[in-house]
Amino acid sequence: MWKILIIGTIQAAFLSVGQVFLKLALNQIETFSFSWKWFVSLLTNWWLAAMGVSFTIAGLMWVYMLKNFQFSVAYSVTSIAYIFGMLAAVYIFHETVPITRWIGVGLIVLGVFLIAK
C-alpha cells in the first residue's frame, strides 16, 4: 500500500507542477498571430519547456504505475494531484479557495486511502 501511495504522490506532484508551468506559460503567450515572432516566443517560453519535462516524468511514472499496480488503485491514487492543485491555487496564483473545496479534497484523499488499502 505505501509503495503505490509514495509513487502516486510523486507522480501527482509532477503532474500538478506541469499544470502550474502550463498556466504560467499561457500567461506569457501573446494572442495568436500567424507570425515568426509568435512562434519564436512560443519556442523560447521556458515555462512551456518545464511543463514538457514535468509531464514527461509524470507520464513515465504513470507507465510504471500501470505496469506494477492494479488499474483501479493506480488511477485512484492520481487524484492526490487535487491537493497539489489546491495548494498551487492558493500559494502560487493567490486564489481564495472556499472551505467547501477543501472539504471535497479531504474526502477525495480519504477515498484514496480507502482504495489503496
C-alpha positions as CSV (number, residue, x, y, z in Angstrom):
1,M,0.0,0.0,0.0
2,W,2.7,2.5,0.9
3,K,4.6,1.9,-2.3
4,I,1.7,2.9,-4.5
5,L,0.9,5.9,-2.3
6,I,4.5,7.2,-2.4
7,I,5.0,6.7,-6.1
8,G,1.5,8.0,-6.8
9,T,2.1,11.1,-4.7
10,I,5.4,11.8,-6.6
11,Q,3.6,11.3,-9.9
12,A,0.8,13.5,-8.9
13,A,3.3,16.2,-7.8
14,F,5.0,16.2,-11.3
15,L,1.6,16.3,-12.9
16,S,0.5,19.2,-10.8
17,V,3.7,21.1,-11.3
18,G,3.3,20.6,-15.0
19,Q,-0.1,22.2,-14.9
20,V,1.3,25.1,-12.9
21,F,4.0,25.5,-15.6
22,L,1.4,25.4,-18.3
23,K,-0.7,28.1,-16.6
24,L,2.5,30.3,-16.2
25,A,3.4,29.7,-19.9
26,L,-0.1,30.6,-21.1
27,N,0.1,33.8,-19.1
28,Q,3.1,34.8,-21.1
29,I,1.9,33.7,-24.6
30,E,0.5,36.5,-26.6
31,T,-2.6,36.3,-28.6
32,F,-2.1,34.0,-31.6
33,S,-0.9,35.6,-34.8
34,F,0.5,33.8,-37.8
35,S,4.0,35.3,-37.5
36,W,7.5,34.2,-36.8
37,K,7.6,36.4,-33.7
38,W,4.7,34.5,-32.2
39,F,6.2,31.1,-33.0
40,V,9.6,32.1,-31.7
41,S,8.1,33.4,-28.5
42,L,6.3,30.1,-28.1
43,L,9.5,28.1,-28.7
44,T,11.5,30.2,-26.2
45,N,9.0,30.0,-23.5
46,W,10.9,28.3,-20.6
47,W,7.7,27.7,-18.7
48,L,6.4,25.6,-21.6
49,A,9.6,23.6,-21.7
50,A,9.5,23.0,-18.0
51,M,5.9,21.8,-18.4
52,G,7.0,19.3,-21.1
53,V,9.7,17.9,-18.8
54,S,7.3,17.7,-15.9
55,F,4.6,15.9,-17.9
56,T,7.2,13.5,-19.4
57,I,8.4,12.5,-15.9
58,A,4.7,12.1,-14.8
59,G,4.0,10.1,-17.9
60,L,6.9,7.7,-17.3
61,M,5.9,7.3,-13.7
62,W,2.3,6.6,-14.8
63,V,3.5,3.8,-17.1
64,Y,5.4,2.3,-14.2
65,M,2.3,2.5,-12.0
66,L,0.1,0.9,-14.7
67,K,2.5,-1.9,-15.2
68,N,3.0,-2.7,-11.5
69,F,-0.3,-2.0,-9.8
70,Q,-4.0,-2.6,-10.4
71,F,-5.5,0.0,-12.6
72,S,-8.3,0.8,-10.2
73,V,-5.8,1.6,-7.5
74,A,-3.3,3.4,-9.7
75,Y,-5.9,5.6,-11.3
76,S,-7.5,6.5,-7.9
77,V,-4.2,7.5,-6.4
78,T,-3.6,10.1,-9.1
79,S,-6.4,12.1,-7.5
80,I,-3.8,13.1,-4.9
81,A,-3.0,15.8,-7.5
82,Y,-6.1,17.7,-6.3
83,I,-4.2,18.5,-3.1
84,F,-1.3,19.9,-5.0
85,G,-3.6,21.8,-7.4
86,M,-5.4,23.5,-4.5
87,L,-2.1,24.4,-2.8
88,A,-0.8,25.9,-6.0
89,A,-4.0,27.9,-6.4
90,V,-3.5,29.4,-3.0
91,Y,0.2,29.9,-2.8
92,I,1.3,30.5,-6.4
93,F,-1.8,32.1,-8.0
94,H,-3.1,33.7,-4.8
95,E,-6.7,32.4,-5.3
96,T,-9.2,32.3,-2.5
97,V,-10.3,28.7,-2.0
98,P,-13.5,28.2,0.0
99,I,-13.7,25.7,2.8
100,T,-16.2,23.5,0.8
101,R,-13.5,22.8,-1.8
102,W,-11.0,21.9,1.0
103,I,-13.6,19.5,2.4
104,G,-14.1,18.0,-1.0
105,V,-10.4,17.5,-1.4
106,G,-10.2,15.9,2.0
107,L,-12.9,13.5,1.1
108,I,-11.1,12.6,-2.1
109,V,-7.9,11.9,-0.1
110,L,-9.8,9.8,2.3
111,G,-11.2,7.8,-0.6
112,V,-7.7,7.3,-2.0
113,F,-6.5,5.8,1.3
114,L,-9.6,3.5,1.4
115,I,-8.9,2.3,-2.2
116,A,-5.2,1.9,-1.7
117,K,-5.6,-0.2,1.4
